[in-house]
Structures are given as C-alpha cells and as structure tokens.
C-alpha cells in the first residue's frame, strides 16, 4: 500500500492548521501546552483520589495512574519515535521553513507519535472510567484535545502524529483500567452510595465539581496569560 498520499495530506493539513496571525492565540497555545500550568489540576486530582479511597485503594489507584503515564510515554517516546524516525514538521527539511513557530520553539528531532496526545488521552480515559462522571469525562477529554491541538498549532506535530498518539493513549487508558477493575480495588470495603452525592463508582460529586472548577480556573489563567503575552509583544 502506497502511504505517500496520506503523508502529503498530513503535511497539507498541518500547514492549514498550524499557527495564526494572532498574538493572543500564540500566547494561549504556548501556555496551554506547558505541563506546569496543569500542575494544580494534578494536585487536586491527587487530593480527590486520596479523599475518596482507603489508604490501600488510594495507593493502588495512584500506582495505576503512574503506570498509565509511564506506559503511554514509553510507547510514544521510547518505542515509536526512534522506530519510525519521522521528523517533526519544524525539523522536516521539506517544510520546516513554512511552519509557523512560537518563541522559536521547534521541539526534538522526531515526532511520531505525539507524547502529549498519548499521555493526556491515556489519563483522560483512565480517570473518566475511574470516576464514572460524564461531566468530568467531557472536561478531561477537552483538556486532552486542547493539549493535542496545541502541538499542531505550534508546528511540532503533524495531525497524523496526534491521531495515532490519541489512539495509543486511549488504548493504554482503557487497558490499564480493565486490569485495575479486575483487581476489584474498590470492593475491599463496603459502601452505601447516595445517588445525588456520589458517582456510580463512589466518588463524591462535590469533589468532581472541584476538579471541574480548577480546570475552568486554569483555562481562565491561560486566557489571561495569552492577553498578557499579546500586550508584551505590543511594547
């Protein structure tokens, strides 16, 4: 099968979706792709897991999350990138000077598959299945989509890198959850759930709402950062 037409399509889509003439969106995407901006969300997730589980359950759950992140990252960065050795758009001799960059950022040499996409979608799928909250699932998938698209905007990944990174991440998140579920972790203690106070897996609704609020506050912070970066470039 000749994959060259798909490669050309991937490059054309990248050049259409990459960058913009907006300093605001440059700043917004630059900040949103950073790991550090999402640290508060991670801290609150840690709090929610510890609060809603026994010490043993919390330990196993956090171990599962660590495994999700490690496996997704190793598949993308440890296996796929050196195996396929596909240049990032910003490193590809054919189009690197056509790609819009922000703050001169070009990333590493290879980009297939996207670690950002794999890691964020793996986390989003696992935590969504863990908490059984549709609202939180929408928020987490939105978070993963934002992170994934920011990589195209910044020119460091082709859409194909993102697509296959997303597939790998979803499979990792789903697969580790199936193992986690078979361990019957949350059956180790007896619980009585009040439907309007807990999710079906026993997580307090108010803790789920706390995660959503922190996500929205973080997004507001990213918007403000984008505005600030716009003003800085004007002076």
N, C-alpha and C positions, 0 to 999 in steps of 0.2 A: 504493500500500500504506500502510495506516494504522500508523504505528510507535508511536502513543501507548500501546497496551497493553504494548509492550516497555519503554517509558520508565517506566511505572508499576511494572512488575515489577522493573526495575533499582533504583528507589527503595525498594521494599519489601525487596528482598534486602539493600540497603545498610543499612537500619535494623535488620535482623535480625543482620547480621554485624559491624556497627560497634561497637567498644568493648566494655567489660565492667565488672563491679563489682570487678575485681581490680587492685590497685595493682601487683602483680608483673607482670601481662601488659601493663599500661600502660608500665611501665619497659622490659620486654623488647622490645615493639614500637617504642618510641621510639628505643631504641639500635640495634636491627637495621635500621631504615630509614635510618640515617645512613650516608653514604658513607665517613666517616672510619674506622668500625670495621672496614671491609673492606680498608683500605689494606695491611695485612700480607699478605693473600691475593694482592693485586695485585702486591706486590713479589716474592713467591715465584714467581708465575706468570712474571714478567719474568725471574727467575733461571733457571727451568726452560727457557724458550724459548731464552735465550742459551746455556745449557749444552748443549742438545741439537741445536743448529744451528751451521752455519758462520756467520761474521760476515755474509755476504751473505744467507743464508737467514733469519737472525735479524732482519735489518733489514726484509726483505720481509714476514716474519710479523708483526712489530710494526706495520708500516705497514698491513697488512690489519686488524689489531685496532683501530688508530686509526680506520680507515675504517668499521669496523663500528659503533663507538661514535658517531662523528660522524653517520653516516647515520641510525642509529636515533634519535638525539636530534633531528636536524633534521626528520625525518618527524613525530615526535611534537610537539615544541615549536615548530619553525619553520613547519610546514605545518598540521597537524591542529588544534592548539589555537586559533590565530586563525581558521582556516577554519570550524570548526564552532561555535566560541564557546559551548561548553556549560559552564555553571557547575559548579565543584566542589560536592560536597554541602555543604561548610562555607561556600560562598558563594552557594548557591541560596536565594533568598528564601522559597521554598515549604517547605523542610525544614531550613534552616541551624540553627535553634534546637532541632531534635530530634536533631541529630547530636552524639554524644559526641566531645569533643576531648581531647587530652593536652597539658598545658602551654600551653594557649591557641593551639596551632598550627592555622592554617587554610589555609596554602598560598596559591598565586596565585589569580587570578580564574577561569581556565578549566582544565579537567582532561581533556578528551577529545582525544587518547588519553594514557594514562599513560606518561610518560617513564621512570619506574622500571621498569615492566614491559617496555617496548620495549628499553631498554638492557641490562637484566640477562638477558633471554631471548636477545637477539642475541648477547651474549657467551657465554652458556651453550651455545648451539647451535654457534657457531663453534669454540670451544675443544674441545668434545666431539668434533666431526668432525675437528678437527686432531690430537688426541692418540689417538683411537680407543681410549679406555679406558672400558669400561662403568661401572666403579666411579666414575670421575671424573665421567662424564656424570650419574649419579644424584646426586652431590654438587652439581654445578653447577646442575642443574635444581631441586634442593631449595633452593639459595641463591636462585634466581630466584623460586621460588614464595613463599618467606618474605618477600622484598622486596616482591613484588606484594601479598600478603595484608596486609602491614603498612600499606599505603596505604588499604585498605578499613577496617582496624581503626581507624586514626587519623582516618577520615572525610574524607579529602582526595580520594578517588576512588570512583566507582561501580564495581560489578563489571563493567559494560559497558566502562568506561574501561580496566580491567585486561585484559579479554578481547581487545579489539581491539589494545591495546598489546602483548599477548603474541603475537598473530598477526603483527603488523608486525615485532616483534623476531625471531621465528623465521624469517620470510621474509628479513629482512636478513642474519641469521647464515648461513643456508643459501645465499643468493645470493652473498654475498662469498666463501664457502668454495668455491663452484663456480668462480668466477673464479680464486681462489688455486690451486685444484687444476689448472686448465688451464695455469697458468704453469709447472707441473712443478718447483716450487721445490725439493722435496727429492730430485729426481733429478739434481741438479747434482753430487753426489758419490756414490761407491759405498759402500754399507754392507752389512755382514753382520750380521743380527739374530739373537740367541739368543732363542728364543721366550719363555723364562721370565724373561728380563731386560728385554725391550723390548716395547712395544706394537707392533701391526702397522704403525704409521706411524713407528716408530723412536724413540719416547720411552722413556727409562729408567723401568722400573716403580718403582724406589725414589724417583724424582723425582715420579711421580704420587702415590705414597703420602705424600710430603712435603706436597704440596698438600692432600691429604685431611686430614692431621694438623693443618695450620694452620687449615683450615676448622673442624674439631672444636674446636680450642682457642679460636677466635674465638667459636663458639657458646657455649662454656663461659663466656667473658668476658661475653657478652651476658646469660646467665643470672645471673651474679654481679652485673652492673650492675642487673638487674631487682630482685634481692633488696636491693641497697643503696638503690635508689630507694624501695622499699617501706618500709625502715627509716627513711629520712629523713622520709617523709610521716607516720610514726607519732609523730615528736617535734614 
